[in-house]
Amino acid sequence: MTCNRIPIDTHHEHRIGDAVQVGSRVRMLAPWGEEEYVIVSPASADPHRGRISEVSPVGAALLGLRRGQDVSVRTLGGVQRLAILDLVPPTGPVVAARVEPCAR
């Protein structure tokens, strides 16, 4: 039985450094030209609207990288080299909840 949901504001944690994370807007150079995507949860993914999942091959490969870094990613079209040109960290707080059990 759970009773209390305690909100946790992780805004500050997500602003540390300039690494790609969920919510980051990433502009990258791919073999076919420049692309810009927001890294999102799988439920929010819509690649045709510039929203790629954090668990997709490209999204997962970009996580943790910084401006100026590059990575090789295996995609349906083969191995692609992607270079991060710019990134913007998430703009708002990411709120999670910690659930505590009821006191008896």
N, C-alpha and C positions, 0 to 999 in steps of 0.2 A: 504494500500500500504506500503510495506517495502522497505527500501533502503540500510541500512547498516547492515552488519553482522560483529560483533566485536568479534574476537577470545578471548576465555577465557582459560588461561592455568591453569588447576586445579591440576597439578603435585604435588605441595606442599601440597595441601589439602589431597590428597590421600596417602601421606607418613606419615601423623600424626598417631602415634600409630601403633600397630601391629594387628589391627582388620581385619578380613576377609571382603573383599569388591570385587566388580567386578574387575577382572583382577588378583586377588590373586591366587597363586598356593598353594593348601592346601593338606597336607599329613595327613591322619586320620586313626584311628584304628576303624574298623567296626567288627561286630561279625564274619564275614567270613575272616578277615585279613586286612592288610594294603591296602589303596587305595590312589591314588593321582589324584587330579582334579584341573582344572583351572575354576574359576567362571566367566561365560561370559553372554552376553546378550542372550535372547531367540533365536535370529536369528543366533547366532554363536554356539549354543549348538550342541554337538555331543558326547553323553556319551561314545560311544565305542572308542572314541579317547581322552577320559579324559577331556572333556569340558562339564560342566554342567551349566544349566541356573540358573540365580539368582532367577527365579520365580518357579523353580522346588521345590518339598518338601525338598530335601537335601540342595540345594543351598540356599533357603530362610532361612532354619534353621541355616546354618553356618554363614550367614552375621552378622557381628558385634562381633562374638566370637573371642577369642584370644588363643594363644598357651597354651595348658594344660587344656582348658575348654572342656566340653562335653555336648551333647544334645541328647534328645530322639526325633526321627523323625518318623512320620507315613508314611510308604511307601506301595507299593502294596504287599510287603511281610510281612506286619505287622509293629509293632513299633520296630525300630532299635536304639540302643545306639551308638553314634559316638563320638570319642574323637579326638581332634585336637592335632596331634603330632608335626607338624611344619607348618609354612606358610611363603611364600615369597610374599611381597607386589608387586603391579604392577611395572613394570620396566620403563615404559615410561610415558610421560604426557598424560593425557586424555584431549582432546581438545573439547570444546563445543563452541557454538556461541550464543551470545546474539543478538537478532534482534531488531534494533531500527527503529521507524517510521521515514519517511521522514519529513524534516522541510518544512513547507509551507510558 
